[in-house]
Amino acid sequence: MATQRKKKVAQRVPSAARMVEDIVGCKWSLIVLDLVARGVARPGAMQRGVPGLTAKVLNERLRKLLRFGLIEREVFAEVPPHVEYRLTPLGRRFGDILERIAALDRELA
């Protein structure tokens, strides 16, 4: 009987180019990132503030931004429990890049 070998897949940190492509290519990621940058920290407030943003999509985008290290999550052990998000230093730098792109877009318009 032949043994099957499992391939180990090394988890790689996404490159900056891949991160930009993934975030900029998704309108909801940009919206969520902008909300967090403006101080909207709680998921319920994010969802209420953006028509069409469902809880499922919001949670997917938050997980993606967490995975890329652009935001951080803080869980408060209260009753009822709640979660808040804020930008990381990398997230603030990424926001600066997005602002430069927006400025270039305004210049070209």
Helices and strands as residue ranges (DSSP letters): H 16-24, H 27-37, H 43-49, H 55-67, E 71-76, E 82-87, H 89-108
